[in-house]
Every structure is written in structure tokens, then in C-alpha cells.
């Protein structure tokens, strides 16, 4: 596990504690990949980020409740679980520098 300074929040704004990151090999529809994941005691299931899905050109077919990846339709499974927040936001800091004033400002970017 590698340290991480990334800040993660649930949709309701409550912080999700991040212990670090790991890179894990996964096989999806017969295709091998490596996924960089955040390690947290607050989330029980793995979540694939929007950036990873986009990078791998995965299409989410909401009508069929499936993912389309590498020419394969992958049905998604529903899981009975207590009502819980299923959306999180990743926040990271970035510094912008204005060429006119040569001043820097920090901002938080949500993904």
C-alpha cells in the first residue's frame, strides 16, 4: 500500500477516510488490467472510477443494466443491501498561477 493524500467524500458531504492506494490486477470479460484503488474502511465494495471506465472505453448501458467492454456485454448484478450512499467525490488540490499578477491560488477540484 502506498500513502495517499487524496480526499474522498460521500454524496452527503461526509468524509471517507483514505488509508492509501494499491494497484490490483483484475480480469473483466477475459481482459486483464491493473486498477489503482483507494483503500478505506468506509466502503465495502470495489468501485471503478469514471476516469478508469473512460480510459478503458467502457460504455454503461443503463437500459440493459450492463457494461459494454472490449466488444462484450457484461450484465451487472443487483445486490440486496441496506440503503446506503453509492456516490462518492474525489477531491484534489491544484495550484493555478496567473501570468498577470504572478500570484498563486489553491482550489479544490471535485470529480
DSSP file (Angstrom, degrees, kcal/mol; ACC not computed):
  #  RESIDUE AA STRUCTURE BP1 BP2  ACC     N-H-->O    O-->H-N    N-H-->O    O-->H-N    TCO  KAPPA ALPHA  PHI   PSI    X-CA   Y-CA   Z-CA
    1    1 A X              0   0    0      0, 0.0     2,-0.3     0, 0.0    21,-0.2   0.000 360.0 360.0 360.0 136.1    0.0    0.0    0.0
    2    2 A X  B     -A   21   0A   0     19,-2.9    19,-2.7     1,-0.1     0, 0.0  -0.819 360.0-102.9-105.0 146.7    1.2    3.5   -0.9
    3    3 A X        -     0   0    0     -2,-0.3     2,-0.4    17,-0.2    17,-0.2  -0.283  37.8-163.4 -64.1 154.2    0.4    6.6    1.1
    4    4 A X        -     0   0    0     15,-0.3    14,-0.1    14,-0.2    -1,-0.0  -0.999  26.3-168.8-142.3 138.7   -2.3    8.9   -0.4
    5    5 A X        +     0   0    0     -2,-0.4    -1,-0.1     2,-0.1     2,-0.1   0.273  50.8 129.0-104.4   8.8   -3.2   12.5    0.3
    6    6 A X        -     0   0    0     86,-0.1     2,-0.5     1,-0.1    12,-0.2  -0.360  51.3-141.9 -67.1 143.1   -6.4   12.2   -1.8
    7    7 A X  E     -C   91   0B   0     84,-1.9    84,-3.5    10,-0.1     2,-0.4  -0.917  16.8-169.1-109.5 132.2   -9.6   13.4   -0.1
    8    8 A X  E     -CD  90  16B   0      8,-0.7     8,-3.1    -2,-0.5     2,-0.4  -0.955   2.3-171.4-124.9 138.6  -12.8   11.4   -0.8
    9    9 A X  E     -CD  89  15B   0     80,-2.8    80,-3.4    -2,-0.4     6,-0.2  -0.972  21.6-124.3-132.6 144.5  -16.3   12.4    0.2
   10   10 A X  E >   -C   88   0B   0      4,-2.8     3,-2.5    -2,-0.4    78,-0.2  -0.376  42.0 -99.7 -74.7 164.0  -19.7   10.7    0.1
   11   11 A X  T 3  S+     0   0    0     76,-1.8    77,-0.1     1,-0.3    -1,-0.1   0.781 125.0  58.5 -58.8 -27.2  -22.5   12.4   -1.8
   12   12 A X  T 3  S-     0   0    0     75,-0.2    -1,-0.3     2,-0.1     3,-0.1   0.428 121.6-107.4 -83.6   2.8  -23.9   13.8    1.5
   13   13 A X  S <  S+     0   0    0     -3,-2.5     2,-0.2     1,-0.3    -2,-0.1   0.346  73.3 138.5  92.8  -7.1  -20.5   15.6    2.1
   14   14 A X        -     0   0    0      1,-0.1    -4,-2.8    -5,-0.1    -1,-0.3  -0.507  58.1-108.4 -74.3 141.3  -19.2   13.3    4.9
   15   15 A X  E     -D    9   0B   0     -6,-0.2     2,-0.5    -2,-0.2    -6,-0.3  -0.372  20.6-146.9 -70.7 146.2  -15.5   12.5    4.6
   16   16 A X  E     -D    8   0B   0     -8,-3.1    -8,-0.7    -2,-0.1     2,-0.3  -0.972  24.0-124.9-110.3 121.3  -14.4    9.0    3.6
   17   17 A X        -     0   0    0     -2,-0.5     2,-0.5   -10,-0.1    25,-0.5  -0.508  22.6-158.0 -73.2 125.8  -11.1    8.1    5.3
   18   18 A X        -     0   0    0     -2,-0.3    22,-0.2   -12,-0.2   -14,-0.2  -0.920  15.7-178.5-108.8 121.7   -8.4    7.0    2.9
   19   19 A X        -     0   0    0     20,-3.2   -15,-0.3    -2,-0.5     2,-0.3   0.770  60.7 -69.3 -86.3 -29.3   -5.5    4.9    4.2
   20   20 A X  E     - B   0  39A   0     19,-0.9    19,-3.3   -17,-0.2     2,-0.3  -0.982  52.3 -76.2 166.5-166.5   -3.6    4.7    0.9
   21   21 A X  E     -AB   2  38A   0    -19,-2.7   -19,-2.9    -2,-0.3     2,-0.3  -0.930  29.7-172.3-126.6 151.8   -3.7    3.3   -2.6
   22   22 A X  E     - B   0  37A   0     15,-2.4    15,-3.4    -2,-0.3     2,-0.6  -0.970  20.4-135.2-135.3 153.0   -3.0   -0.1   -4.1
   23   23 A X  E     - B   0  36A   0     -2,-0.3     2,-0.4    13,-0.2    13,-0.2  -0.959  29.1-174.0-108.9 120.8   -2.7   -1.4   -7.6
   24   24 A X  E     - B   0  35A   0     11,-2.8    11,-2.9    -2,-0.6     2,-0.3  -0.928  23.9-126.0-119.8 136.3   -4.6   -4.6   -8.2
   25   25 A X  E     - B   0  34A   0     -2,-0.4     2,-0.3     9,-0.2     9,-0.2  -0.620  34.7-178.3 -75.9 137.7   -4.7   -6.9  -11.2
   26   26 A X  E     - B   0  33A   0      7,-2.9     7,-2.4    -2,-0.3     2,-0.5  -0.954  22.2-147.3-133.3 154.4   -8.3   -7.6  -12.4
   27   27 A X  E     + B   0  32A   0     -2,-0.3     2,-0.5     5,-0.2     5,-0.2  -0.986  19.1 178.2-122.3 120.7   -9.8   -9.7  -15.1
   28   28 A X  E >  S- B   0  31A   0      3,-2.6     3,-1.9    -2,-0.5    -2,-0.0  -0.983  72.8 -17.1-125.8 121.3  -13.0   -8.3  -16.7
   29   29 A X  T 3  S-     0   0    0     -2,-0.5    -1,-0.1     1,-0.3     3,-0.1   0.857 129.3 -52.5  52.6  39.2  -14.7  -10.2  -19.5
   30   30 A X  T 3  S+     0   0    0      1,-0.2     2,-0.5    -3,-0.0    -1,-0.3   0.496 114.4 117.0  80.3   4.0  -11.5  -12.1  -20.1
   31   31 A X  E <   -B   28   0A   0     -3,-1.9    -3,-2.6     2,-0.0     2,-0.3  -0.912  57.4-138.9-109.9 129.7   -9.3   -9.0  -20.3
   32   32 A X  E     +B   27   0A   0     -2,-0.5     2,-0.3    -5,-0.2    -5,-0.2  -0.616  32.0 156.0 -87.2 144.1   -6.6   -8.3  -17.8
   33   33 A X  E     -B   26   0A   0     -7,-2.4    -7,-2.9    -2,-0.3     2,-0.4  -0.952  37.9-120.6-153.9 168.8   -6.0   -4.9  -16.4
   34   34 A X  E     -B   25   0A   0     -2,-0.3     2,-0.5    -9,-0.2    -9,-0.2  -0.983  24.8-162.1-118.5 131.5   -4.5   -3.1  -13.4
   35   35 A X  E     -B   24   0A   0    -11,-2.9   -11,-2.8    -2,-0.4     2,-0.6  -0.956  12.7-142.9-117.3 127.5   -6.7   -0.9  -11.3
   36   36 A X  E     -B   23   0A   0     -2,-0.5     2,-0.3   -13,-0.2   -13,-0.2  -0.802  31.4-174.5 -86.5 121.7   -5.4    1.7   -8.9
   37   37 A X  E     -B   22   0A   0    -15,-3.4   -15,-2.4    -2,-0.6     2,-0.3  -0.889  25.6-124.5-123.2 148.8   -7.7    1.7   -5.9
   38   38 A X  E     -B   21   0A   0     -2,-0.3     2,-0.6   -17,-0.2   -17,-0.2  -0.702  25.3-135.6 -85.2 141.9   -8.1    3.7   -2.8
   39   39 A X  E     +B   20   0A   0    -19,-3.3   -20,-3.2    -2,-0.3   -19,-0.9  -0.889  38.0 153.1-102.7 122.8   -8.0    1.8    0.5
   40   40 A X    >   -     0   0    0     -2,-0.6     3,-0.5     3,-0.2   -22,-0.1  -0.997  46.4-144.2-148.2 143.9  -10.7    2.8    3.0
   41   41 A X  T 3  S+     0   0    0    -24,-0.4   -23,-0.1    -2,-0.3    -1,-0.1   0.569  97.5  69.1 -80.3  -7.4  -12.6    1.1    5.8
   42   42 A X  T 3  S+     0   0    0    -25,-0.5     2,-0.5     1,-0.1    -1,-0.2   0.601  91.6  59.0 -89.3 -12.6  -15.7    3.2    4.9
   43   43 A X    <   -     0   0    0     -3,-0.5    -3,-0.2     1,-0.1    -1,-0.1  -0.978  59.3-168.7-122.7 127.1  -16.5    1.5    1.6
   44   44 A X        +     0   0    0     -2,-0.5     2,-0.3     2,-0.1    -1,-0.1   0.682  68.0  50.1 -89.6 -19.5  -17.2   -2.3    1.5
   45   45 A X  S    S-     0   0    0      1,-0.0     2,-0.1     0, 0.0     0, 0.0  -0.865  88.2-101.8-121.8 152.6  -17.1   -2.9   -2.3
   46   46 A X        -     0   0    0     -2,-0.3     2,-0.4    -9,-0.0    -2,-0.1  -0.460  35.6-160.5 -68.8 145.2  -14.7   -2.0   -5.0
   47   47 A X        -     0   0    0     -2,-0.1     2,-0.5    -4,-0.1    -4,-0.0  -0.994  10.9-139.5-127.5 134.8  -15.7    0.9   -7.2
   48   48 A X        -     0   0    0     -2,-0.4   -11,-0.1   -11,-0.1     2,-0.0  -0.801  27.1-124.4 -92.4 132.8  -14.3    1.7  -10.6
   49   49 A X     >  -     0   0    0     -2,-0.5     4,-2.5     1,-0.1     5,-0.2  -0.332  14.3-118.7 -76.2 157.5  -13.7    5.4  -11.2
   50   50 A X  H  > S+     0   0    0      1,-0.2     4,-2.6     2,-0.2     5,-0.2   0.886 116.2  54.6 -58.6 -40.0  -15.1    7.4  -14.1
   51   51 A X  H  > S+     0   0    0      2,-0.2     4,-2.7     1,-0.2    -1,-0.2   0.891 108.9  47.3 -65.2 -38.0  -11.6    8.1  -15.3
   52   52 A X  H  > S+     0   0    0      2,-0.2     4,-2.2     1,-0.2    -2,-0.2   0.934 112.9  48.4 -67.6 -44.9  -10.8    4.3  -15.4
   53   53 A X  H  <>S+     0   0    0     -4,-2.5     5,-3.0     1,-0.2    -2,-0.2   0.905 115.1  46.0 -60.2 -41.2  -14.0    3.5  -17.2
   54   54 A X  H ><5S+     0   0    0     -4,-2.6     3,-1.4     3,-0.2    -2,-0.2   0.919 110.7  52.0 -67.6 -44.5  -13.4    6.3  -19.7
   55   55 A X  H 3<5S+     0   0    0     -4,-2.7    -2,-0.2     1,-0.3    -1,-0.2   0.868 113.0  45.1 -59.6 -37.9   -9.7    5.3  -20.2
   56   56 A X  T 3<5S-     0   0    0     -4,-2.2    14,-0.3    -5,-0.2    -1,-0.3   0.373 113.1-121.5 -88.1   4.0  -10.8    1.7  -21.0
   57   57 A X  T < 5 +     0   0    0     -3,-1.4     2,-0.4     1,-0.2    13,-0.2   0.887  49.6 170.1  56.4  44.6  -13.6    2.9  -23.3
   58   58 A X      < -     0   0    0     -5,-3.0     2,-0.5    -6,-0.1    -1,-0.2  -0.722  20.9-153.8 -86.4 132.7  -16.3    1.2  -21.2
   59   59 A X  E     -F   68   0C   0      9,-2.3     9,-3.2    -2,-0.4     2,-0.7  -0.917   6.1-144.8-106.8 133.4  -19.9    2.1  -22.1
   60   60 A X  E     -F   67   0C   0     -2,-0.5     2,-1.0     7,-0.2     7,-0.2  -0.876   8.3-158.0 -98.9 114.4  -22.6    1.8  -19.4
   61   61 A X  E  >> -F   66   0C   0      5,-2.9     5,-2.1    -2,-0.7     4,-0.9  -0.800  10.6-177.4 -94.0  99.3  -25.8    0.6  -21.0
   62   62 A X  T  45S+     0   0    0     -2,-1.0    -1,-0.2     1,-0.2     5,-0.0   0.817  79.3  58.8 -68.9 -30.8  -28.5    1.7  -18.4
   63   63 A X  T  45S+     0   0    0      1,-0.2    -1,-0.2    -3,-0.1    -2,-0.1   0.906 117.1  31.5 -65.4 -41.4  -31.3    0.2  -20.5
   64   64 A X  T  45S-     0   0    0      2,-0.2    -1,-0.2    -3,-0.1    12,-0.2   0.473 104.9-126.6 -93.8  -3.4  -29.8   -3.3  -20.3
   65   65 A X  T  <5S+     0   0    0     -4,-0.9    11,-2.6     1,-0.2     2,-0.3   0.958  72.0 112.5  53.6  54.4  -28.2   -2.7  -16.9
   66   66 A X  E   < -FG  61  75C   0     -5,-2.1    -5,-2.9     9,-0.3     2,-0.4  -0.960  66.3-120.8-149.7 162.1  -24.8   -3.8  -18.3
   67   67 A X  E     -FG  60  74C   0      7,-2.7     7,-3.9    -2,-0.3     2,-0.6  -0.859  18.3-147.1-103.6 145.5  -21.4   -2.6  -19.2
   68   68 A X  E     +FG  59  73C   0     -9,-3.2    -9,-2.3    -2,-0.4     2,-0.4  -0.960  32.0 159.9-113.6 114.0  -20.1   -2.9  -22.8
   69   69 A X  E >   - G   0  72C   0      3,-2.7     3,-1.9    -2,-0.6   -11,-0.1  -0.997  62.0  -8.8-142.0 130.3  -16.3   -3.5  -22.8
   70   70 A X  T 3  S-     0   0    0     -2,-0.4    -1,-0.1   -14,-0.3     3,-0.1   0.854 128.8 -53.6  53.2  39.4  -14.0   -4.9  -25.4
   71   71 A X  T 3  S+     0   0    0      1,-0.2     2,-0.4    -3,-0.0    -1,-0.3   0.580 116.5 114.0  76.4   8.9  -17.0   -5.9  -27.6
   72   72 A X  E <   -G   69   0C   0     -3,-1.9    -3,-2.7     2,-0.0     2,-0.6  -0.945  62.6-137.9-119.3 133.4  -18.6   -7.8  -24.8
   73   73 A X  E     -G   68   0C   0     -2,-0.4     2,-0.6    -5,-0.2    -5,-0.2  -0.799  21.2-164.3 -86.4 120.8  -21.8   -7.0  -22.9
   74   74 A X  E     -G   67   0C   0     -7,-3.9    -7,-2.7    -2,-0.6     2,-0.1  -0.908  13.2-138.1-112.0 106.5  -21.3   -7.6  -19.2
   75   75 A X  E     -G   66   0C   0     -2,-0.6     2,-0.3    -9,-0.2    -9,-0.3  -0.366  17.3-132.3 -64.2 138.6  -24.5   -7.8  -17.2
   76   76 A X        -     0   0    0    -11,-2.6     2,-0.4   -12,-0.2    -1,-0.1  -0.669  16.2-131.9 -90.1 148.6  -24.4   -6.0  -13.9
   77   77 A X        -     0   0    0     -2,-0.3     2,-0.4     2,-0.0   -12,-0.0  -0.815   8.7-137.8-102.6 137.2  -25.6   -7.8  -10.7
   78   78 A X        -     0   0    0     -2,-0.4     2,-0.5     2,-0.0     0, 0.0  -0.746  19.1-159.2 -89.7 142.7  -28.0   -6.2   -8.2
   79   79 A X        -     0   0    0     -2,-0.4     2,-0.5     2,-0.0    -2,-0.0  -0.984  16.7-127.3-126.6 129.8  -27.1   -6.9   -4.6
   80   80 A X        +     0   0    0     -2,-0.5     2,-0.3     0, 0.0    -2,-0.0  -0.618  49.0 145.5 -73.9 126.2  -29.5   -6.6   -1.7
   81   81 A X        -     0   0    0     -2,-0.5     3,-0.1     3,-0.0    -2,-0.0  -0.982  53.9 -80.9-155.2 160.4  -28.1   -4.3    0.9
   82   82 A X        -     0   0    0     -2,-0.3     2,-0.1     1,-0.1     0, 0.0  -0.283  66.7 -81.3 -61.5 153.1  -29.2   -1.8    3.4
   83   83 A X  S    S+     0   0    0      1,-0.0     2,-0.3     0, 0.0    -1,-0.1  -0.357  70.0 158.4 -57.8 128.7  -29.9    1.6    2.0
   84   84 A X        -     0   0    0     -3,-0.1     2,-0.4    -2,-0.1    -3,-0.0  -0.961  48.5 -86.8-149.9 162.5  -26.5    3.4    1.6
   85   85 A X        -     0   0    0     -2,-0.3     3,-0.0     1,-0.1   -75,-0.0  -0.614  36.0-179.1 -72.7 127.8  -24.8    6.2   -0.2
   86   86 A X        +     0   0    0     -2,-0.4     2,-0.4   -76,-0.0    -1,-0.1   0.260  55.8  78.6-113.9   9.6  -23.5    4.9   -3.5
   87   87 A X        +     0   0    0      2,-0.0   -76,-1.8     0, 0.0     2,-0.3  -0.969  53.1 178.5-124.4 135.8  -21.8    8.0   -4.9
   88   88 A X  E     -C   10   0B   0     -2,-0.4     2,-0.4   -78,-0.2   -78,-0.2  -0.918  17.0-142.7-130.9 158.7  -18.5    9.5   -3.8
   89   89 A X  E     -C    9   0B   0    -80,-3.4   -80,-2.8    -2,-0.3     2,-0.5  -0.979   8.9-145.4-123.2 134.8  -16.5   12.5   -4.9
   90   90 A X  E     -C    8   0B   0     -2,-0.4    21,-1.9   -82,-0.2     2,-0.4  -0.862  17.6-165.9 -98.5 130.3  -12.7   12.6   -5.2
   91   91 A X  E     +CE   7 110B   0    -84,-3.5   -84,-1.9    -2,-0.5     2,-0.3  -0.958  11.4 170.2-119.5 132.5  -11.2   16.0   -4.3
   92   92 A X  E     - E   0 109B   0     17,-1.5    17,-2.3    -2,-0.4     2,-0.3  -0.979  29.7-116.6-138.8 155.1   -7.6   17.0   -5.0
   93   93 A X  E     + E   0 108B   0     -2,-0.3     2,-0.3    15,-0.2    15,-0.2  -0.652  28.5 180.0 -93.1 146.0   -5.8   20.3   -4.8
   94   94 A X  E     - E   0 107B   0     13,-1.7    13,-1.6    -2,-0.3     2,-0.5  -0.991  18.6-140.0-140.9 146.9   -4.3   22.2   -7.7
   95   95 A X  E     - E   0 106B   0     -2,-0.3     2,-0.4    11,-0.2    11,-0.2  -0.941  14.4-164.5-113.3 127.7   -2.4   25.4   -7.9
   96   96 A X  E     - E   0 105B   0      9,-1.9     9,-1.6    -2,-0.5     2,-0.5  -0.866   4.9-154.8-107.7 142.8   -3.1   27.9  -10.6
   97   97 A X  E     - E   0 104B   0     -2,-0.4     2,-0.4     7,-0.2     7,-0.2  -0.974   8.7-141.9-120.6 128.3   -0.7   30.7  -11.4
   98   98 A X     >  -     0   0    0      5,-1.9     4,-1.8    -2,-0.5     5,-0.3  -0.746   3.8-151.2 -87.0 130.4   -1.8   34.0  -13.1
   99   99 A X  T  4 S+     0   0    0     -2,-0.4    -1,-0.1     1,-0.2     0, 0.0   0.779  93.7  52.6 -72.1 -25.7    0.7   35.3  -15.5
  100  100 A X  T  4 S+     0   0    0      1,-0.1    -1,-0.2     3,-0.1    -2,-0.0   0.940 124.4  20.8 -74.4 -47.6   -0.5   38.9  -14.9
  101  101 A X  T  4 S-     0   0    0      2,-0.2    -2,-0.2     0, 0.0    -1,-0.1   0.594  88.6-137.9-100.7 -12.0   -0.2   39.1  -11.2
  102  102 A X     <  +     0   0    0     -4,-1.8     2,-0.3     1,-0.2    -3,-0.1   0.802  59.1 134.4  55.7  30.6    2.2   36.2  -10.6
  103  103 A X        -     0   0    0     -5,-0.3    -5,-1.9     2,-0.0     2,-0.3  -0.827  45.9-143.5-106.5 149.9    0.1   35.1   -7.6
  104  104 A X  E     -E   97   0B   0     -2,-0.3     2,-0.3    -7,-0.2    -7,-0.2  -0.826  13.1-170.8-110.1 151.0   -1.0   31.6   -6.9
  105  105 A X  E     -E   96   0B   0     -9,-1.6    -9,-1.9    -2,-0.3     2,-0.3  -0.994  15.9-135.3-138.0 146.8   -4.2   30.3   -5.5
  106  106 A X  E     +E   95   0B   0     -2,-0.3     2,-0.3   -11,-0.2   -11,-0.2  -0.760  25.7 176.4 -97.5 146.2   -5.2   26.9   -4.3
  107  107 A X  E     -E   94   0B   0    -13,-1.6   -13,-1.7    -2,-0.3     2,-0.5  -0.974  27.6-122.3-144.0 159.8   -8.5   25.3   -5.3
  108  108 A X  E     -E   93   0B   0     -2,-0.3     2,-0.5   -15,-0.2   -15,-0.2  -0.890  21.5-156.8-103.9 131.9  -10.3   22.0   -4.8
  109  109 A X  E     -E   92   0B   0    -17,-2.3   -17,-1.5    -2,-0.5     2,-0.4  -0.932   5.4-154.3-110.3 128.0  -11.4   20.0   -7.8
  110  110 A X  E      E   91   0B   0     -2,-0.5   -19,-0.2   -19,-0.2   -21,-0.0  -0.855 360.0 360.0-102.8 136.5  -14.2   17.5   -7.5
  111  111 A X              0   0    0    -21,-1.9   -61,-0.2    -2,-0.4   -20,-0.1   0.332 360.0 360.0-120.1 360.0  -14.5   14.6   -9.8
